[in-house]
Amino acid sequence: MHEIIRVGEMSVTFLLSRHETADALDLFELMIPPGASVVVPHTHLNYDEWVLGMNGITSWTLNGEIILLHPGKDLFIPRGTPHFFANVHEDMGRAICLQTPGVMGPEYYREIATHYRLEDPDPAGIRDVMWRYGVDPLPCP
């Protein structure tokens, strides 16, 4: 059984990590409850991301364009693309995320989680962790 990593109200469960794939990819399930979002918009400097909607509807903003991700639909986030996601809907959102090459691993999400306190997230701490893993934090919209 894979570890469930709580990041604020969200959860990340790795299915395969860079440690198991010789850094080829990171593959994980992302659960986004209603009202939850990424605190810091960002770009990925060294990897691409593919996201598959599984349950619920989540909202993804790529280059300023809002995309509603429904079950069975997917989106591709090329490295360097500014993005952000949230669940502004009533049901739990669930997605499968594939990042390639694998550079983050579960350790990134464990570190980020320490700064994602439910009542008082720490954007400065989140940004520090992001930089160490090749994620470029952007100013909040």
C-alpha positions in Angstrom: 0.0 0.0 0.0 1.4 3.4 -1.0 1.6 6.2 1.6 -1.1 8.9 1.4 0.5 12.3 1.8 -1.8 15.0 3.1 -1.1 18.5 1.6 -3.5 20.7 3.4 -7.0 19.3 2.5 -5.7 17.6 -0.6 -4.0 14.2 -0.7 -1.3 12.7 -3.0 -0.8 9.0 -3.3 2.1 7.8 -5.4 1.5 4.9 -7.7 5.1 4.9 -9.1 7.9 7.3 -8.3 11.1 8.4 -9.8 12.8 6.0 -7.3 11.0 3.0 -8.9 11.4 4.2 -12.5 15.1 5.3 -12.7 13.9 8.9 -12.8 11.7 8.3 -15.8 8.5 9.4 -14.2 6.3 10.2 -11.2 2.8 8.9 -11.3 0.3 9.7 -8.5 -3.4 10.1 -7.6 -4.4 13.6 -6.5 -7.5 14.1 -4.4 -8.9 17.7 -4.3 -11.8 18.3 -2.0 -14.3 21.1 -2.7 -12.8 24.5 -1.9 -9.2 23.3 -2.0 -6.6 24.7 -4.3 -2.9 25.1 -5.0 -1.7 28.1 -2.8 1.1 29.2 -5.2 0.7 29.3 -9.0 3.8 27.9 -10.7 5.6 26.5 -13.7 7.7 23.3 -13.9 11.2 24.0 -15.1 12.4 20.5 -15.9 9.4 18.2 -16.5 6.0 18.0 -18.4 2.8 17.0 -16.7 -0.2 15.1 -18.0 -3.4 15.1 -15.9 -6.4 12.7 -16.3 -9.7 13.6 -14.6 -11.1 10.6 -12.8 -14.0 11.9 -10.5 -15.6 15.2 -10.0 -14.7 18.4 -11.9 -11.5 20.4 -11.2 -10.6 23.8 -12.6 -7.1 24.2 -14.1 -5.7 27.5 -15.2 -3.0 27.3 -17.9 -1.6 30.5 -19.3 -4.6 32.3 -18.0 -7.1 30.0 -19.6 -9.5 28.2 -17.3 -10.0 24.5 -18.3 -12.7 22.4 -16.6 -11.3 18.9 -16.2 -14.2 16.3 -16.3 -13.9 12.6 -15.7 -12.2 10.8 -18.6 -10.8 14.1 -20.0 -7.1 15.0 -19.9 -4.8 17.9 -20.2 -1.1 18.3 -21.0 1.0 20.9 -19.2 4.3 21.4 -21.0 7.3 22.5 -18.9 7.4 26.3 -18.5 3.6 26.7 -18.7 2.1 28.8 -15.8 -0.6 26.9 -14.1 -2.8 26.6 -11.1 -5.6 24.3 -10.0 -8.6 24.4 -7.7 -11.8 22.6 -7.0 -14.6 25.2 -7.0 -17.3 22.5 -7.4 -19.4 20.5 -4.8 -17.9 17.1 -5.3 -14.4 15.6 -4.5 -12.1 15.9 -7.5 -9.8 13.0 -8.3 -7.1 13.0 -11.0 -4.1 10.9 -12.0 -1.0 12.9 -12.7 2.0 11.8 -14.7 5.2 13.9 -14.5 8.1 13.1 -16.8 10.9 12.9 -16.3 10.5 12.1 -12.6 12.2 14.7 -10.5 9.9 15.3 -7.5 9.1 12.0 -5.9 7.1 11.8 -2.7 9.7 13.7 -0.8 8.6 17.0 -2.5 5.0 16.6 -1.4 6.1 15.6 2.2 8.1 18.8 2.4 5.4 21.0 0.9 2.8 19.5 3.3 4.7 21.0 6.3 3.9 24.5 4.9 0.3 23.7 3.9 -1.4 24.3 7.2 -5.2 24.3 6.8 -5.9 27.6 8.5 -2.7 29.4 7.7 -0.6 28.2 4.8 3.0 29.5 4.5 3.5 30.7 0.9 7.1 31.7 1.6 7.9 28.2 2.9 6.0 26.6 -0.1 8.0 28.8 -2.5 11.3 27.7 -0.9 10.5 24.0 -1.3 9.3 24.6 -4.9 12.6 26.3 -5.9 14.6 23.4 -4.5 12.7 20.9 -6.8 12.8 22.9 -10.0 9.3 24.5 -9.7 9.1 28.2 -10.4 6.6 29.9 -8.1 4.7 32.8 -9.7 3.0 35.8 -8.1 -0.5 35.0 -7.0 -3.3 36.1 -9.4 
